[in-house]
């Protein structure tokens, strides 16, 4: 993302849930995101109790689990994607339980071998995560952390010490896909974060269209967009899903570059 900043461009970080709407569409969707202008892909690991996610992403997790997709398969999707795309960073986003079931060391080694670049574990707070962050660092994987409107200066400073890659700022109190985006509040919080965090700051939750994406990009380094993509998949026939997602992301990219 530093290269983007040097080029005067804003990062576009779309999210999809691995295995939704169908396992065989995951890798084609990842390529469609890149073709549409994504700079980094956040690939959701399906989980039965995704507490930070709103109903849209919860439904995506439920569908993926019903399709039999687990963490091992998610890593296989990344390996397949890497067969033809060695460049686009892939960040796995999920929860601690599947990682702990696999074993942290085994997971980190397998993620590195698959071609993962970073890991965001929603329920690993930074003060309890130094050992896991160390495992990631040894494999040159970035630990990505969430910050929120309620994050204290102390929490921001803790994240600043161990985060690499980028930090994901949750622009709303609540779950993904909810609420009204308050640009002024986001603009006020970013400088507070940047006092302690030296990596780029991406902003997500509540970004629904090109207009909100462009507004958020004006005060941040990158925009993260997830629930809106899942809705696009829910509202599109499966045979048209890949093209629909590419078209949607292309529109966001154009808005960011305008």
N, C-alpha and C positions, 0 to 999 in steps of 0.2 A: 504493500500500500504506500510505502514511502516513494516508490517510483511514480505512482499515480500523482501524488502531491507535487513531486518535482515537475511533472508534465502539466500541472494545473487542472487535473481531472479529479472528479469525485468517484469514490468506490461504489460499486453496486453489488450487494451481497444478497442474492435470493436464497430462500429456504424452501426445500421440499422434504417430505417424509419418505424415507426409503421404503419401497414396497407399495406405495399408494400412487395411483389407483390400482396398479398391478405390478408385480415384481419385474416382469419383462419390460416395463416402461421406464424403470428407474434410470438406467444408463442412457437411453435415448433422451429422456428429459434433462439429464445433466448436460448432455451435449447441446440440447436446444437452449438451455440457459446461457451457455458460453456463446453460442451463435447469436443470441439476442443481446449480448454485451455484458454479461456477468463478469466481474473481476475475481470473485471468490464464491464458492458454493458452500452453503451450510446444508448438510445432509442430516436430517433428523433420524435418530435411532428410535424405532417405535417402542413405546413403554406403556404398560397398562394403567399407570396412575400419573399422567403428565401434569403435575399440579400447577406449573406456571403457564400452561397453555390453555387458551380459550377453547370454546366448543368446536371451532373449525379444525384446529390442529389435533384436538382430542379425537375427533371423528377419523382423521387421517391415520392416527396411530391405531385406532380400533380396526380400520380396514386392513392396514398393513399386518397387524398381528393375526387377523383372520386369514390373511394370505400366507401365513406361516413364516413371516420374515422376522429373523432374530439378529443379534449383533454379528454373528459369524457371516450371515448373508450380506449384511450391510458392508462389511469389509470386502466381501467378494465383489459387490457392485463397484467399489472404489478400484479394485484391481482391474476389473473389466474396463472401466472408464480410462484408467491409466494406459490401457493398450493403445489408445489413439490420442490421448491428451496428457502429456507429461508436464504441462505448464500451469494450468489453472489450479490454484490452491483449493483444497477440499478440507472443510472443518466439520468434524462430527459433532452434533449437538444432541445431548440426551441427559440421562439421569444416572446416578451412581450404581443403582442396583444391578443392571446388566454387566457393568464393568466389574463389580465386585464378585459377581457370580463366575465370571471368566477368570478373575484374578488380575490385579492391576498391572503387574509386570508382564504377564502373558498378553493382556490387552494392548499395552503400549508397544510391545515388540511386534505383535500382529498388525497393529495400525501402521507402524512405520514401514513394515514389509509391503503392506497393501498400497502405500502411497498417500496416506493421510498426512496433512500438514499441520493441523491444529485440532484441539479437543476442547469443547465447552460442556462442562458438566454442571447442570443447573443447580443441583443441590450439594455441590462441593464449595463451601465458602472459603475465601482465600486463607483465613487464619487456620483452617483445618486441612489445608491442601498443599503445604510446602513439600511434603514427601512425594505426592503424586506429581506435582509440578517438576520436581527434580527428576523423576523417572522420564517424564516427557522431554525435558531439556536434554537428557543424555542421548535421546534418540532424535534430537533436533526437531521436536514437535512443539508447537506453541500452545501454552495454556491460555485459553481465552476466558475472560470473566465478564459477568454481568454487573452493571451498576444501575441504580434506580434513583428516582427522585428522592427517595427516603434515605439513600446512602449517606452516612456521616463522613466527615472529613477523615476520621480515623480509618474507616473502611476503604475509602478512596485511596488513602496512602498505602494501605496493605496491598490493595490490588496493584498499585503503581510499582511496588517492589518486585512482584513476581510475574506480572502479565507480560506477554510478548505477542507479536502479531498485530492484534488490535484489541480494543475493549468494546464491548457491546453495551451501549447505554439504552436502558428500557425507558422510553419516553413517557410512559403512563404508569400510574398506580393501578394494579390489576393484572389481568391475564392478556395473552396475545390476542390481537384482533379486536380489542375493546376500546371503548371510550373515545373522547374527543381530544385531538392533538392540540396541545397548547404550545405554539412555536416560541412564544415569549419565554415560557418557563424553560424550554429546552435550551434556548439561546443563553439564558442566565446560568444554567447548570454546567454547560460545556467548559467555560473558563475555569470554574472551580475544579473540574476533573483534570484539566490540562495542567494545573499547578503541580499535580502529583504524578500524573500518568504521561509517560513520554512516547507511548505508541499511539497510532491513530485511533480516533473514537468514531465508531459507527453507531447510528441511532436506528432503533426499530420499535415495533409495536405501534399500530395505528396508521401506518403508511399504506394508503389505499389506491393511490392513482399518481399520475405524472405530476400533478400540481403539488400534492403534499410531499412527494419525493423531492421535487426541486426546492421547495421551501425548507425542508430539513437539511438538504445538501448545502444550503447557503450558510448554515451555522455549524456543520459537522464535516468530518472527513469522508463519511460513507453513509449510505442508507441500507438498512436491512429490511427485506420485505418477504413475508411468509404467508400469513393467513389469506391474503388476497390472491396469491398464486393457487393455494389449495382450493379456494372458491372457484377459480377459473377451471380447475380440473373437475370439480364437482358439477359444474354447469355445462361441461363439454362432453360430447360423445367420445368414447375411448379412442376411436380411430383418428380423431382430430386433436387429441390432447397435446401431443408434442408440438404441433404447429401453433396451436392456440397459446401455449406458454411462451414459445419463442416470440410470437407477435406481441404479446403483452409486455415481456421484458424489453423488447426493442423500443417500445413506446416510452418506457421509463428511462432507458439509456439515452434516447434522444432528448428527453426533458432535462436530464442531468448535464448533457453536453451543450445544451442551447446557450 
